[in-house]
């Protein structure tokens, strides 16, 4: 006799206590976050916030035109996005996918929570001085570049997810010096630019959706 | 039961001759096959094309211009730095992430040696990729007929930088074996490069010359054409980067698990030697001073590099004789045509040059490449004409006509005796009138004077940024008055008063 096909409790069985279900959900979320090294990621995001504070407070800006003023904050925002993207890497693979009914929701919640934490911590760091572009710029850049990192995780695997944000930064650093106007290079657009915001939001939404549904690719044979 | 306490200790058998190299080679082969670096080389190639190669093709076909963006300002290093450091950190953290460090500690070969094999494989892929991409881009430049000599020393600096980033990233991975090691190392590399650029733009001398993306004074306008590339600063930077590499690798051998006492002592010595080399190189860079052919470091300087590159000049003798270095030969017609109107305007006047020869352009700490001034000297008078960044259509997006205007301006500026300054009001008025006679209307001259590539005196007279002034005021009023004279009368007045004008003895009121 097997239990295959049994999906309901036996008639007359006592229902699971509500507080137990809540406790179980919380425990599941905590275990998921720990497996993705979310606490370490949060610590690093806080360090990036502190670095941004120092950069703005002591004016570590690139000499040159107005676009050059964005480079150091943008580099820090990219570092934060790369750290978030790397948390998409899961260590359990097939067993987790086979048994984790809540896995897609956990992935989405973790990514959104970490991105929100990154924006908050960097915004706190921005109090060290005048952030070029302001909060809207920071929000757009962090969300958009995190989206690139998530897409990289889907394509290359969580371990190499950091390459997408870094490559985007190198491309942007070049285009900031020129007169590129495409909204896909949103760091080069003004903070209130709708096209840039839409592109960044689209990339973040696409990355979050794909990472929710598919998870990071398990490709790196390290 | 007997114990083995009195038994003679079993001696470790020496490895068979040739066994260690064979084992090391086999391990290196395995590491090369299982390295992550090759998977990222296509991405780096795409970035290299977009960030290093593509912008360079907009510059005139001279090695010094084509490679200033990617080698002089270090954009090629920026393209590689983050990915090399990140992948190296990933490879360095492998044993820690897998939890196999203890297994390796008990293995036959010291852990340090195993780590060095992994790093060597990563470095081979990284430096190999760098040399391959640079080699292909240089081959394309050569195919396009780019003139001068390639900056080989700066290619070597880039290779040393890639090596240093791989070692530093690997050390990060070894000491912080986590999934975050790679993004942290990549971020650190990019942040260092951005900071290096920031310091480099503002520090024209001192220790900051050691930074790989500091472009102040490392590329001279005529390097590899009229004079050789000076190797002083590249050598200092290579020593600095090699020192960082050795220090990072030495650090790996310091932990107790790395190997035996002798090996760890060796690692400590290597780490100290690396730090000493990097410090020494930074100290040498701080002694650099700007010479006529580039930054000279007294302790590294070879006087044999001070001489010009001998070459028979290309001359156009169809009218006013203009002689250029053969590397600039294709510009001869353009330069001759650009000078012709001003040559006609001053023909027959005292001090009018009878021919023009190209002189070596120099980078000035204050002026950058824009401080090139023409001179008129000798008997008969000869126009000394540095081209460098000037006189080259395509440089900084300049058109043929804009470059011709700059050449005429510099010619007339030298002719009226204004020297390296803006000149007296009378000299500026005569200059404006002569330029109008040469086909440059006075109304458009402030725009010409505001070009970035000209010496700073031009911007002073053209008006501060963001835009040029209008051609108004007493100088331009006097210039319009003087230019309105019949050519014969203007010529006669100049013949009589040029000496006084050049001696700063004339005022605006004395102009006719």
Contacts between the chains, C-beta under 8 A, distances in Angstrom:
chain1	res1	chain2	res2	distance
A	37	B	178	7.1
A	37	B	179	6.1
A	37	B	180	7.0
A	40	B	178	6.9
A	40	B	180	6.2
A	41	B	180	7.1
A	44	B	180	6.3
A	44	B	184	7.3
A	60	B	195	6.7
A	60	B	198	6.5
A	61	B	198	6.9
A	62	B	194	6.8
A	62	B	197	6.1
A	62	B	198	4.6
A	62	B	201	6.9
A	63	B	198	6.3
A	63	B	201	3.9
A	63	B	202	5.1
A	64	B	201	6.6
A	71	B	194	5.5
A	72	B	191	7.9
A	72	B	194	6.0
A	72	B	195	7.6
A	72	B	198	7.3
A	75	B	187	7.4
A	75	B	190	5.7
A	75	B	191	5.5
A	75	B	194	5.3
A	76	B	191	7.7
A	78	B	187	7.2
A	78	B	190	7.5
A	79	B	183	7.0
A	79	B	184	7.8
A	79	B	187	3.7
A	79	B	190	8.0
A	79	B	191	7.3
A	82	B	183	4.0
A	82	B	186	6.8
A	82	B	187	6.3
A	83	B	180	6.2
A	83	B	183	5.5
A	83	B	184	7.7
A	85	B	183	7.7
A	86	B	179	5.4
A	86	B	180	6.1
A	86	B	182	7.4
A	86	B	183	5.3
A	87	B	179	7.9
A	89	B	179	5.7
A	158	B	179	7.5
A	159	B	90	6.7
A	159	B	179	6.6
A	159	B	182	7.2
A	160	B	36	7.4
A	160	B	39	7.6
A	160	B	40	7.5
A	160	B	90	7.9
A	160	B	182	7.7
A	162	B	86	6.1
A	162	B	182	5.8
A	162	B	183	3.7
A	162	B	186	5.7
A	163	B	40	6.4
A	163	B	43	6.3
A	163	B	83	6.6
A	163	B	86	7.1
A	163	B	186	7.8
A	166	B	82	4.4
A	166	B	83	6.7
A	166	B	86	7.0
A	166	B	183	8.0
A	166	B	186	5.1
A	166	B	187	7.7
A	166	B	190	6.5
A	167	B	43	6.0
A	167	B	46	8.0
A	167	B	47	6.0
A	169	B	82	7.8
A	169	B	190	6.4
A	170	B	47	5.3
A	170	B	51	5.8
A	170	B	78	6.5
A	170	B	79	6.1
A	170	B	82	7.1
A	170	B	190	7.7
A	171	B	47	7.0
A	171	B	50	6.3
A	171	B	51	7.1
A	173	B	51	7.7
A	173	B	78	7.3
A	173	B	194	7.8
A	174	B	50	6.7
A	174	B	51	4.7
A	174	B	55	7.1
A	174	B	75	7.6
A	220	B	36	6.8
A	221	B	34	7.2
A	222	B	36	6.9
A	222	B	90	6.6
A	222	B	91	8.0
A	222	B	94	5.6
A	222	B	97	7.2
A	222	B	98	7.8
